[in-house]
Amino acid sequence: MNYPLIATQTGVSERQVRNTIQLLDEGATVPFISRYRKEATGGLDEVLIGAIKDVYQKQQEVEKRREAILKSIDEQGKLTPQLRKQIESVFTLIELEDLYLPYKQKRKTRATMAIEKGLEPLAQALFGGKEADAERKAVAFLNSQVANVEEALQGARDIMAEWISENTDARNKVRTTFERGAIVTSKVKKKKEEEGAKYRDYFDFSEPLSKIPSHRLLAIRRGEEEGILSVDISPDEDQAITHLNRQFVRGLSGSQGQIELAVKDSYKRLLKPSIETEFSKLSKEKADQYAIQIFTENLRQLLLASPLGQKRVLAVDPGYRTGCKTVVLDERGSLVTDTVIYPFDKPVEAQNTIRTLADKYKIEAYAVGNGTAGRETEDFLKKVLPDVQGGIFMVSEQGASIYSASEVAREEFPQKDVTVRGAISIGRRLMDPLAELVKIDPKSIGVGQYQHDVDQGALKGALDTVVESCVNQVGVNLNTASKHLLRYVSGLGPALAQNIVDYRAANGNFKTRQQLLKVPRLGAKAFEQSAGFLRIDNPKNPLDNSAVHPERYEIVERMARDLGATVADLMQKSELRKQIDLKRYVSDLVGLPTLQDILKELEKPSRDPRPPMQQFEFEKSVRKVEDLREGMVLPGIVTNITAFGAFVDVGVKQDGLVHVSQMANRFIKDPNEVVKLQQVVTVKVVEVDLARKRIALSMKL
C-alpha cells in the first residue's frame, strides 16, 4: 500500500495514515477512531478519517486491477521486466488501463482485419517515416485479400490509427486538450420541444466543461437520459489533431501524408470517443460528488435538528375531508391512544375531544403536520388552548407518508392504518427528529438536489455514513432505542441491533453496559466499538450514562480515589474536577487528548449536542400564494439548501427560492455560509409567478 500517496492526497502525515488504516483493518469504525483513538491518529476528525478510508479503498481497487493486468499480460507471454516496472509505478486506474490497452483482448477491429491481410509491415514502414512514395511501397502488398493500392494504404492507416489511439502519450495529450478546452453542448432532439419544455434552457446550450456547475450538468444529463437532449463534450478538434501531428508525423513526405490521415482518423474514430466517454464519466462523478455533498450536509443538519425531548405529546396529522388524525404519545414516544377529530365540520365536538385528551393525559406539547390544513389546524388548537404552556409546533411531514406505509411502520403498529402511523411519526419527530428519521430512506426526506440522478451506490454509502455519524455524535439510550436507531451505532448493524432489542424484551432493561456482552453474538470487538456511544438512564455506575468508554473507567476511578471521593462526586462537584492533574494519568496508551475528553464528559455527562427547540410562527395574514405581494417582508424557515440557493417556507404551501445572489450584500459561493436547514430567516418577496408556481425571495433587506 502506498502510504505516502494516501498522505499526500488527504493532507495528513504518513504516520497518521498508517495508524488509521491499521485501525480500519482491525474492524474499527470511523466514529470510534475519531472519538476514542485520538493518540493513534493525532486527533484526526471524522472527515479526515473518512477521507483516508475512501482513498485507501480506491487504492485497494487499483492494486486488485494491477494484479489482474499483470497476470493477463504474463499469460500472453508479453510481460517484459520493463513493462512490469511501468505497470508497478503507476497508481491510478486510468494509467493502468492505458498501459494495458495494447494487450487487451479485442473484438475484431479494422486494424486487426488489416493485420490478417498481411498489411502490418506496410504500416510499420510508413509509421517509421521511411517511405518517400507510399503508393509504390503499397504495390508489394497486393494479394487475394487486398485488391488495390488504396485498399492497402487504407488498411495500413487503420493499423497506424489503432497504434496512435493506444499510445499513452497521445492519450494524455488528448486528455490535456479536453481539460483545457472541452465544451459541453446540448441540443433538443427533433420533435421533442413540447415534451421537453422543462429543459428549454438547454435546447441550444454550450458551456466550458471546467466551469459548468454540477446542478446544470446533472439537469442536462437527465434531459439526455429522457431522450430530450443530445449532448456532446468536445475540445477544439484542430487543436487536438495539431498536438497529435507534432508527436507522430515525421520522416519522408510519402510517409507523412499517410500518418496525417491516420492521426485524423484515429482522433475522430477512436481517441475522441474514448476520451469523451472518460471525461463524461469523470464530470458526472464530480457532479455526483458535489450533489451528494450538498445532500449529506442537509441530511446532517436535519438529523441534528433540535429535539423537544421526553414529553407527553399530542400530535395531529391535519386533513379537511377525512378529518385530523390525532394521537397521544407518552414520554418515550409510545402510542397511548388515537382518534379522529373534525375541527372544520364539527368544531365543538373536536374542541371537547382536544380538551379532554389534554387534561386526561397531561399533555406537555402539541405537534401539527405542516401539510394540507396544517396552518388551519394550528389556528384551531391555539383557539382551543389559548393558555397552552408547552407550545404548539409545526412539524415537517416530508417522508411521513413513506414511513407510514413502510415495513418498519407495519411492524411497529400492525393494527393501525397508515393515517394513524403518520400522526405518530409527526409527534415523534418533534420529540426526537434523529430517532424517527433514521427509519426513512433519506432520499424521501425532501432535501438535496438531483438525488435520484446521482450514482445510487455512492449516495447510499454517503448517507449511511452521515446517519452513523449523527447517531454516534448524539449517543443512544440503550433501553429505549429502536432497532432502527441501534443499527447505526458504531460496531453494531442490523443483526446485533435486533439481538439487543430481543434481549431487552426477554430480560428487562439493561442495568450496566457490561450486560451487553450477554447479548447473543455481541463479542468483545462489537462491545469495544459500541459501548461508549450507548447510554443507560439512572445506572449503577454513573459513567454508564456518559461518553466515557468502559476501557477508561479505571482511570476515572483512580482520579476519584486520589481525591478521596467517588466517581459520582467527581461528576457533581466542579471544585473536585479542578484539582485533577491530567498529566499524572498519561500512559503509553492514554494521552492528554483522551484525558481532556474524559474531563469534559465528567463536567457534562451525556450532554445532547443539539440546540434547544425554538417556537416559530408564520405571518398570520399570509396563507396562500395569492396572498403574497412584491415587497412583503416575512418570517420563514429554510427547508432545503442547494448549490444555487435556499428554499424557504413562508407558510403558503409552496416554498420560495432565495437565489445565492440574493443571500447577502457580498459574494456567496456556498449557501451554507449564510443559512442552515430549519433556520428561521426574514425574507422579502421579490417576485410571484402564479402560472409557474414560483416564488422569488431575497434576504438582502
C-alpha positions in Angstrom: 0.0 0.0 0.0 1.3 3.4 -1.0 1.0 5.3 2.4 2.9 8.4 1.1 0.5 8.8 -1.8 -2.6 8.5 0.6 -0.9 11.0 2.9 -0.4 13.5 0.0 -4.0 13.1 -1.2 -5.5 13.6 2.2 -3.1 16.2 3.5 -2.1 14.3 6.7 1.1 12.7 7.8 2.2 9.2 6.8 2.2 8.1 10.4 -1.5 9.2 10.8 -2.3 7.3 7.6 -0.6 4.1 8.7 -2.2 4.1 12.2 -5.7 4.9 10.8 -5.5 2.2 8.2 -4.3 -0.3 10.8 -7.3 0.5 13.0 -9.7 0.3 10.0 -8.2 -3.1 9.1 -8.8 -4.3 12.7 -12.5 -3.5 12.3 -12.7 -0.1 13.9 -15.4 2.3 12.7 -14.8 6.0 11.8 -16.8 7.4 14.8 -14.9 5.1 17.2 -11.5 6.0 15.8 -12.3 9.7 15.9 -13.7 9.7 19.4 -11.6 7.1 21.2 -8.3 6.7 19.4 -7.0 10.3 19.2 -3.5 9.3 20.3 -3.1 6.9 17.4 -4.4 9.3 14.7 -3.0 12.6 16.0 -6.6 13.8 16.7 -8.0 13.4 13.2 -11.7 14.2 12.9 -14.3 12.0 11.2 -14.0 13.9 7.9 -10.2 13.2 7.5 -10.6 9.6 8.8 -13.3 9.1 6.2 -11.1 10.6 3.5 -8.3 8.2 4.4 -10.8 5.3 4.3 -12.0 6.4 0.8 -8.6 6.8 -0.7 -7.4 3.6 0.9 -10.4 1.7 -0.6 -9.7 3.2 -4.1 -6.0 2.2 -3.8 -7.1 -1.3 -3.0 -9.2 -1.3 -6.2 -6.1 -0.1 -8.1 -3.9 -2.9 -6.6 -6.5 -5.5 -7.4 -6.7 -4.3 -11.0 -2.9 -4.1 -11.2 -2.6 -7.8 -10.2 -5.2 -8.8 -12.8 -3.5 -6.8 -15.6 0.0 -8.3 -14.8 -1.5 -11.8 -14.8 -3.2 -11.2 -18.1 -0.1 -9.9 -19.9 2.1 -12.6 -18.3 -0.3 -15.3 -19.6 0.2 -13.8 -23.1 3.9 -14.1 -22.7 4.4 -10.4 -23.3 5.3 -9.2 -19.7 8.8 -7.8 -20.0 10.7 -6.6 -16.9 10.4 -3.0 -18.3 6.7 -3.3 -18.8 6.3 -4.8 -15.3 8.2 -1.8 -13.9 6.0 0.6 -15.8 2.8 -1.1 -14.5 4.0 -1.2 -10.9 5.0 2.5 -11.0 1.5 4.0 -11.7 -1.2 4.5 -9.1 -4.5 5.3 -10.9 -6.9 3.1 -12.9 -6.6 5.4 -15.9 -2.8 5.0 -16.1 -3.1 1.2 -15.6 -5.8 0.9 -18.4 -3.6 3.0 -20.8 -0.7 0.6 -20.3 -2.9 -2.4 -20.6 -4.7 -1.2 -23.8 -2.3 -2.7 -26.4 -2.5 -6.1 -24.7 -6.3 -6.1 -24.1 -8.2 -8.8 -25.8 -10.1 -7.0 -28.6 -13.1 -7.8 -30.7 -12.5 -7.7 -34.5 -11.4 -4.2 -35.5 -10.4 -2.5 -38.7 -6.8 -2.8 -37.6 -6.9 -6.5 -36.8 -8.6 -7.3 -40.1 -5.8 -5.3 -41.9 -3.2 -7.2 -40.0 -4.8 -10.5 -41.0 -4.5 -9.3 -44.7 -0.7 -9.0 -44.1 -0.6 -5.2 -44.1 1.3 -4.7 -40.7 4.8 -4.5 -42.4 3.4 -1.7 -44.7 2.1 0.2 -41.6 5.4 -0.2 -39.8 7.3 1.1 -42.8 5.0 4.1 -43.2 4.8 4.8 -39.4 8.6 4.8 -39.2 8.7 7.6 -41.8 10.9 5.6 -44.3 8.8 5.9 -47.4 9.0 8.7 -50.0 6.5 7.0 -52.2 3.7 5.3 -50.2 1.8 4.1 -53.3 4.8 2.3 -54.8 5.5 0.6 -51.5 1.9 -0.5 -51.2 2.0 -2.4 -54.5 4.1 -5.1 -52.9 1.2 -5.9 -50.5 -1.5 -6.6 -53.1 -2.9 -10.1 -52.8 -6.1 -12.0 -53.0 -7.5 -10.1 -50.0 -6.1 -6.7 -51.0 -7.4 -5.7 -54.4 -5.6 -2.3 -55.0 -3.2 0.2 -53.7 -5.8 2.4 -52.0 -7.1 -0.6 -50.1 -3.6 -1.5 -48.9 -2.9 2.1 -47.8 -6.3 2.3 -46.0 -5.5 -0.9 -44.1 -2.1 0.4 -43.1 -3.7 3.6 -41.9 -6.2 1.6 -39.9 -3.4 -0.2 -38.2 -1.5 3.1 -37.5 -4.7 4.7 -36.2 -5.0 2.0 -33.6 -1.4 2.3 -32.6 -1.9 6.0 -32.1 -5.0 5.5 -30.0 -3.2 3.1 -27.8 -0.2 5.3 -27.2 -0.1 6.5 -23.6 1.5 9.9 -24.5 -1.1 10.5 -27.2 -4.0 9.7 -24.9 -2.6 12.1 -22.3 -2.2 14.9 -24.9 -5.9 14.5 -25.8 -6.8 14.5 -22.1 -4.9 17.7 -21.6 -6.8 19.2 -24.6 -10.1 18.2 -23.0 -9.1 19.5 -19.6 -8.2 22.9 -21.0 -10.9 23.4 -23.6 -13.7 20.9 -23.6 -17.1 22.4 -24.2 -20.4 20.8 -23.1 -23.0 21.2 -25.8 -26.7 20.2 -25.7 -29.4 20.5 -28.4 -33.0 19.5 -28.4 -33.8 16.4 -30.5 -36.3 16.8 -33.3 -40.0 16.9 -32.4 -39.1 16.9 -28.6 -39.6 20.6 -28.0 -43.0 20.3 -26.4 -42.4 17.1 -24.5 -39.2 18.5 -23.1 -40.4 22.1 -22.3 -38.8 22.0 -18.8 -35.4 21.6 -20.5 -35.9 24.7 -22.7 -32.8 26.4 -21.2 -30.7 23.6 -22.7 -32.3 23.4 -26.2 -29.2 25.2 -27.7 -26.7 25.4 -24.9 -22.9 25.3 -24.5 -20.5 26.0 -21.6 -16.9 25.0 -20.8 -16.8 21.7 -19.0 -14.4 23.1 -16.5 -16.9 25.8 -15.4 -20.3 24.2 -15.7 -22.0 23.9 -12.2 -22.9 20.4 -11.0 -26.7 21.0 -10.9 -26.6 22.2 -14.6 -24.6 19.2 -15.7 -27.0 16.8 -13.9 -30.0 18.6 -15.4 -28.5 18.2 -18.9 -27.7 14.5 -18.2 -31.3 13.9 -17.1 -32.6 15.5 -20.3 -30.3 13.2 -22.3 -31.5 10.1 -20.4 -35.1 11.1 -21.0 -34.4 11.3 -24.8 -35.0 15.1 -25.0 -31.4 16.3 -25.5 -28.4 15.2 -27.4 -25.2 16.0 -25.6 -21.6 16.3 -26.7 -18.3 17.0 -24.9 -15.5 18.2 -27.2 -12.4 20.4 -27.3 -11.3 22.2 -30.4 -10.7 19.5 -33.0 -8.0 21.2 -35.0 -6.0 21.9 -31.8 -6.2 18.3 -30.7 -5.1 17.0 -34.1 -2.3 19.5 -34.3 -0.9 18.2 -31.0 -1.0 14.7 -32.3 0.6 15.6 -35.6 3.6 17.1 -33.7 4.0 13.8 -31.9 3.6 11.3 -34.8 4.2 13.0 -38.2 7.8 12.6 -39.2 10.1 11.2 -41.9 9.8 11.3 -45.7 6.9 13.0 -47.5 5.2 9.8 -48.6 5.0 8.6 -45.0 4.0 12.0 -43.6 0.8 12.2 -45.7 -0.4 8.7 -44.6 0.4 9.4 -41.0 -1.5 12.7 -41.1 -4.5 10.8 -42.4 -4.1 8.1 -39.8 -3.8 10.7 -37.0 -7.1 12.4 -38.1 -8.9 9.1 -38.3 -7.5 8.0 -35.0 -8.7 11.1 -33.2 -12.2 11.2 -34.7 -12.9 7.5 -34.7 -11.0 6.2 -31.7 -9.4 8.8 -29.4 -12.1 11.4 -29.2 -15.0 9.0 -28.4 -12.8 7.1 -25.9 -11.6 10.3 -24.0 -15.1 11.9 -24.3 -16.5 8.8 -22.5 -13.8 9.1 -19.9 -14.5 12.8 -19.3 -18.2 12.4 -19.4 -17.8 9.8 -16.7 -15.4 11.9 -14.7 -17.5 15.0 -15.0 -20.6 13.1 -13.9 -18.7 11.6 -10.9 -17.6 15.1 -10.0 -21.2 16.5 -10.3 -22.5 13.5 -8.3 -19.9 14.1 -5.6 -20.9 17.7 -5.3 -24.6 16.9 -5.3 -24.1 14.1 -2.7 -22.0 16.6 -0.6 -24.9 19.0 -0.6 -27.4 16.3 0.3 -25.3 14.8 3.1 -24.8 18.3 4.6 -28.6 18.9 4.5 -29.2 15.5 6.0 -26.7 16.1 8.8 -28.4 19.4 9.7 -31.9 17.8 9.6 -30.9 14.8 11.7 -29.2 17.1 14.3 -32.3 19.4 14.4 -33.5 20.5 17.8 -35.4 17.8 19.8 -38.2 18.7 22.2 -37.2 15.8 24.4 -39.1 13.3 26.5 -42.5 15.0 26.9 -46.1 13.8 26.6 -47.2 14.9 23.1 -50.5 15.2 21.3 -49.8 15.0 17.6 -52.2 15.8 14.7 -52.0 14.8 11.0 -54.3 17.5 9.5 -56.9 17.0 6.9 -60.1 18.6 5.7 -62.5 16.0 4.3 -61.1 12.9 6.1 -60.6 14.7 9.4 -57.4 15.2 11.6 -55.8 12.0 12.8 -54.9 12.7 16.4 -52.6 10.6 18.7 -51.3 10.9 22.2 -47.7 9.7 22.9 -46.1 9.2 26.3 -42.6 10.5 27.2 -40.9 7.6 25.4 -42.9 8.1 22.2 -45.2 5.1 22.8 -48.7 5.3 21.5 -51.3 5.9 24.3 -54.4 6.5 22.3 -55.7 7.7 18.9 -58.8 9.3 17.5 -60.1 11.4 14.6 -61.4 15.0 15.1 -63.2 17.2 12.6 -62.4 20.8 13.6 -63.7 22.2 10.3 -67.0 20.3 10.2 -67.7 19.5 13.9 -65.7 22.2 15.8 -67.4 21.9 19.1 -67.0 18.1 19.3 -63.3 18.5 18.2 -62.8 21.2 20.8 -64.2 18.9 23.6 -62.0 16.0 22.4 -58.8 18.0 22.5 -59.5 19.5 25.9 -60.4 16.0 27.3 -57.2 14.5 25.9 -55.1 17.4 27.2 -56.5 17.1 30.7 -56.6 13.3 30.9 -53.0 12.7 29.7 -51.4 15.9 31.0 -50.2 16.9 27.5 -47.0 18.9 27.6 -46.7 19.9 23.9 -48.6 19.7 20.6 -47.3 18.7 17.1 -49.1 19.6 13.9 -48.1 18.3 10.5 -47.3 21.2 8.0 -49.2 19.7 5.1 -52.7 20.4 3.8 -54.8 22.2 6.5 -51.8 22.5 8.8 -52.0 26.2 9.4 -55.7 26.0 9.9 -55.3 23.1 12.4 -52.7 25.1 14.3 -55.1 28.1 14.5 -57.8 25.8 15.8 -55.5 24.4 18.6 -54.5 27.9 19.6 -58.1 28.9 19.9 -59.0 25.8 21.9 -55.9 26.1 24.1 -55.2 29.8 24.5 -53.0 29.3 27.6 -51.1 26.3 26.4 -47.8 26.0 28.3 -45.7 23.5 26.3 -46.2 25.1 22.9 -47.8 24.2 19.6 -45.2 23.2 16.9 -45.5 22.9 13.2 -43.6 19.7 12.1 -42.4 18.8 8.6 -44.3 15.9 7.1 -41.7 15.2 4.4 -41.4 11.4 4.2 -44.1 10.7 6.9 -46.3 9.0 4.3 -43.3 6.9 3.2 -42.8 5.8 6.8 -46.5 5.1 7.4 -46.7 2.7 4.5 -43.3 1.0 5.2 -42.5 -2.4 6.6 -41.0 -0.6 9.6 -44.3 1.1 10.5 -46.3 -2.1 9.8 -44.0 -3.9 12.2 -44.4 -1.2 14.9 -48.1 -0.7 14.6 -49.7 -3.7 12.7 -53.2 -2.9 13.9 -53.2 0.8 12.9 -53.8 2.3 9.4 -51.3 4.5 7.6 -53.0 7.7 8.7 -52.5 6.9 12.4 -48.9 5.9 11.8 -48.3 9.2 10.0 -49.6 11.1 13.0 -47.4 9.1 15.3 -44.4 9.9 13.2 -45.2 13.6 13.3 -45.3 13.5 17.1 -42.1 11.5 17.4 -40.3 13.8 15.0 -41.0 16.7 17.4 -39.6 14.7 20.4 -36.5 13.4 18.7 -36.0 14.0 14.9 -33.0 11.8 14.7 -34.6 8.7 16.3 -37.6 9.0 13.9 -35.9 10.0 10.7 -33.5 7.0 10.7 -36.5 4.8 9.9 -37.0 6.6 6.5 -35.0 6.3 3.3 -33.0 9.7 3.4 -33.9 10.3 -0.3 -37.6 10.6 0.8 -37.0 13.3 3.3 -37.0 16.0 0.7 -33.7 17.7 1.0 -30.9 18.0 -1.6 -30.8 18.3 -5.3 -30.9 15.7 -8.2 -30.5 12.9 -5.6 -32.3 10.5 -8.0 -29.8 11.3 -10.8 -26.5 10.6 -9.0 -24.8 7.3 -8.5 -27.1 5.5 -6.1 -24.5 3.3 -4.6 -22.2 6.3 -3.8 -25.3 8.2 -2.5 -26.4 5.4 -0.2 -22.8 5.0 1.2 -22.5 8.7 1.9 -25.9 8.9 3.5 -25.3 5.9 5.7 -22.1 7.5 6.8 -23.8 10.7 7.8 -26.6 8.9 9.7 -24.0 6.8 11.5 -22.0 9.9 12.4 -25.1 11.8 13.7 -26.3 8.8 15.8 -23.0 8.3 17.4 -22.4 12.0 17.9 -25.7 12.3 19.9 -25.5 8.9 21.6 -28.3 6.4 22.1 -30.4 5.3 25.1 -29.8 1.6 25.3 -33.1 0.9 27.0 -35.4 2.9 24.7 -33.8 3.0 21.3 -35.5 1.1 18.4 -33.6 -1.4 16.4 -33.6 1.1 13.5 -31.6 3.5 15.6 -29.4 0.9 17.3 -28.3 -0.4 13.9 -26.3 2.8 13.2 -24.4 2.6 16.5 -20.7 2.0 15.9 -19.9 -1.7 15.7 -23.5 -3.0 15.7 -25.5 -3.3 12.5 -29.0 -4.8 11.9 -28.4 -8.2 13.3 -26.9 -7.1 16.6 -29.4 -4.3 16.9 -32.2 -6.9 16.7 -30.5 -9.1 19.2 -30.2 -6.2 21.7 -33.9 -5.5 21.4 -34.8 -9.2 21.8 -32.5 -9.5 24.9 -34.1 -6.3 26.3 -37.6 -7.7 25.8 -36.7 -11.0 27.4 -34.6 -9.7 30.4 -35.8 -6.2 31.0 -33.8 -3.0 30.9 -30.0 -3.0 30.9 -28.6 -2.1 34.3 -25.0 -1.8 33.1 -23.1 -1.5 29.8 -21.3 -4.7 30.7 -24.5 -6.6 30.3 -24.1 -6.0 26.5 -21.7 -8.9 26.5 -24.6 -11.2 27.4 -26.4 -10.3 24.1 -26.1 -13.2 21.7 -23.2 -12.8 19.1 -22.2 -9.5 20.6 -18.5 -10.1 21.3 -15.6 -8.2 22.6 -14.9 -6.3 19.4 -18.5 -5.1 19.0 -18.6 -4.2 22.7 -15.4 -2.1 22.2 -16.8 -0.3 19.2 -20.3 0.4 20.6 -20.3 0.7 24.3 -19.1 4.3 24.5 -22.0 5.5 22.3 -24.7 3.7 24.3 -26.3 5.4 27.4 -28.2 4.0 30.4 -30.5 6.2 32.4 -30.0 6.1 36.2 -27.3 3.4 36.1 -25.5 1.8 39.0 -22.2 3.3 37.6 -22.8 6.9 36.6 -20.2 6.5 33.9 -22.6 4.2 32.0 -24.7 7.4 31.2 -21.7 9.2 29.8 -19.4 9.1 26.7 -16.5 7.8 28.8 -15.6 4.5 27.3 -15.7 1.4 29.7 -12.0 0.8 28.8 -11.2 4.1 30.6 -13.4 3.6 33.7 -10.3 2.6 35.7 -8.7 6.0 35.1 -11.7 7.9 36.4 -12.0 5.6 39.4 -8.3 6.3 40.1 -8.9 10.0 39.8 -11.7 9.7 42.4 -9.6 7.6 44.8 -6.7 10.1 44.5 -9.1 12.8 45.7 -10.7 10.7 48.4 -14.0 10.9 46.5 -16.4 8.8 44.5 -17.0 8.9 40.7 -20.4 10.5 41.4 -18.7 13.2 43.4 -16.4 14.0 40.5 -19.3 14.3 38.2 -21.3 16.6 40.5 -18.6 18.8 42.1 -16.6 21.2 39.9 -14.2 22.1 42.7 -13.1 18.4 42.7 -12.6 18.3 39.0 -10.4 21.4 39.1 -8.0 19.6 41.4 -7.3 16.8 38.8 -3.8 17.0 37.3 -4.3 15.2 34.0 -0.5 14.7 33.5 -0.5 12.2 36.4 -2.7 9.8 34.3 -0.8 9.9 31.0 0.5 6.5 29.9 1.7 4.7 26.7 -1.9 4.0 25.8 -3.7 7.1 27.1 -2.5 10.7 26.3 -3.8 14.1 27.1 -6.4 14.2 24.2 -8.3 11.3 25.7 -7.9 12.6 29.3 -9.2 16.0 28.3 -12.3 14.4 26.6 -12.9 12.4 29.8 -12.7 15.6 31.9 -15.2 17.4 29.6 -17.6 14.4 29.8 -17.4 14.4 33.6 -18.4 18.1 33.6 -21.5 17.5 31.3 -22.2 13.8 31.2 -24.4 12.6 28.3 -25.0 16.2 27.1 -27.0 16.4 23.9 -25.0 18.4 21.2 -28.2 19.5 19.5 -29.5 23.0 20.1 -32.7 23.6 22.2 -36.1 23.7 20.5 -37.4 27.1 19.5 -41.0 28.0 18.6 -41.8 29.8 15.4 -44.9 31.4 13.8 -45.7 32.3 10.2 -47.2 35.7 9.3 -50.9 35.3 10.2 -52.2 37.2 7.2 -50.4 35.0 4.6 -51.9 31.6 3.9 -51.7 31.0 0.2 -49.6 32.1 -2.8 -52.2 34.6 -3.8 -51.7 36.4 -0.5 -48.1 37.3 -1.4 -47.2 40.7 -2.8 -43.9 42.0 -4.0 -42.0 43.9 -1.3 -43.6 41.9 1.6 -41.1 41.1 4.4 -42.0 37.8 6.1 -40.6 35.3 8.6 -39.7 31.9 7.1 -38.0 28.6 7.7 -35.2 27.2 5.5 -36.4 23.8 4.1 -33.7 22.9 1.6 -30.3 24.1 0.6 -28.9 23.6 -2.9 -25.8 24.8 -4.8 -27.8 27.7 -6.3 -29.7 28.9 -3.2 -32.0 28.0 -0.4 -35.7 27.2 -0.3 -37.8 28.9 2.4 -41.3 28.1 3.6 -43.2 31.3 4.4 -46.4 29.5 5.2 -48.1 29.3 1.8 -47.6 25.6 1.0 -45.2 26.5 -1.8 -41.5 27.1 -0.9 -39.8 30.2 -2.3 -36.3 30.4 -3.6 -33.6 32.7 -2.2 -31.1 32.6 -5.0 -27.5 32.6 -3.8 -27.1 36.1 -5.3 -29.9 37.3 -3.0 -28.5 35.9 0.2 -26.2 38.8 1.3 -24.7 42.1 0.1 -21.4 40.2 -0.7 -20.3 37.3 -2.9 -21.6 34.0 -1.6 -20.0 30.8 -3.0 -21.8 28.3 -0.8 -25.3 29.0 0.6 -24.2 27.1 3.8 -22.0 30.2 4.5 -25.3 32.1 5.3 -28.0 29.6 6.2 -28.6 26.3 7.8 -31.6 23.9 7.4 -34.6 24.8 9.6 -33.1 28.2 10.4 -35.6 31.0 10.9 -34.9 33.8 8.4 -36.5 37.0 7.4 -37.1 37.4 3.6 -38.6 39.9 1.2 -40.9 38.8 -1.7 -39.2 39.7 -5.0 -41.5 38.1 -7.5 -44.6 35.8 -7.5 -45.2 33.7 -10.7 -48.6 32.1 -10.2 -48.6 30.4 -13.6 -45.3 28.5 -12.9 -45.9 28.4 -9.1 -42.6 30.1 -8.4 -41.8 32.5 -5.6 -38.6 34.5 -5.7 -37.3 35.8 -2.3 -34.4 37.8 -1.1 -32.5 38.1 2.2 -31.0 41.4 1.2 -33.4 43.6 3.2 
